[in-house]
Amino acid sequence: MNYVIQVEEMNKSYKMGSEQVVVLAEINLNIERGEFVSIMGPSGSGKSTLLYLMGGLDKPSSGNIKIKGKEISVMKDKEESSIRRKDIGFVFQFYNLIPNLNVEDNIMLPILLDGKKQKNYRKKLDEVIEIVGLSDRRKHTPRELSGGQQQRVAIARALINDPEIILADEPIGNLDSKAGDDIMELFRKINKEKGHTIIQVTHSKEAATYGNRTVFLKDGKLQ
């Protein structure tokens, strides 16, 4: 199988005082290249923690996580940071846009932070702005955009480095139903037409159906 993410016997726990709190237990999950996977479960089930672990934003207490066949735990910090920047795009419930930057500049922020020349990414910028449907909003700041439009900017920012994997944590959690449907259609388009692997955490059964596979977490365990 052509897996882009492999989670093997992974456990995650935190120490609170003298008590050990188990967040995730014995997680085994393989994500194939080009899949659109929805992770569902009640609040506190460990969905977001699992997503952050798969993205290298947190470390497991035990077990292995591999991205494109490489185990995160044995990577040096520089290699792990490089994978997060180049191979993974993140989309969060809160759009995390810079208020005083316009749409173009918010999208190009990862390029700027990576020390790359922005002029080399102008064609890619045009492409992602077209994909997310914001060609007429390029010079607008976040305060001039609706919530749905701001999330489209966040998605374009996640796409600017052309990552193989997109991790989305409750991406429509702050949107009304119409804007939420539009965002999920956009994710489906990105998955089908561009081939990006998408993993989303969601409370919404309707949003989950946009994926081609749903996995369920309860009490830190896959069901």
Steps between C-alpha positions, in 0.01 A plus 500: 500500500607856429467656847584865566434472875537191718411498871622186676411399857497865596416621851476850642462594864561802722599523862268714714640512850542139608245374247576370150226605257472281191392698191561240228556127539631238256426699186568327169402699193627506142418781258541426129623757250203693358253404773255741661456372856261640761574441870190518719427457868358679805676791665801383696543184295847603381417596139700821485788348697522221242502754218776707661707187562467399134615848404804493726366781721508270802689183588353162602576347839574172324456337159594625156370752248640495149455767235574375150683204653718707734456463875453840665661402830843435344505818293720790593315824577604654169369205297175489696444874451572462129239225464241710683565794268527314169287187531220608734252787484296588810149647511351585839155593631627850575645637179817645658533775241711812559247787525710770331612281207290467187392170345811464284740573786322262740521222243869567433593508871644141504725593207621812678563314828690231310736763358404425140464757223137598463544586131560128432154422634290757315365240257415264788334789684279571198413131481397455864304827506310374195441160663346653812295752303648823634637659183289812565612528864878492462562840661237473775598462866335237725265754656355561153422131448227267624587201719475267202730721294752516784505120518560492123805721556620256767453209257692686228779566751511126575528428125770753407786254561309229308500256793407139449296493823243746637397469866180686591380540859126580510538714185132603490448526876463880488289520184128499424360202312518660152859618542588165656359309201698723264823431689438124499432509125831684462683229697337234284611684186858532629504130584353376172656742252838570664553166674583642843453258788259660748438403862235698684377495858131581519194479726273522195364178350415697186855634468638151555313369196713716270789264572535152358566339841392579856676376812352530848673575829346440842678527832833526319456180300409434139167324471 
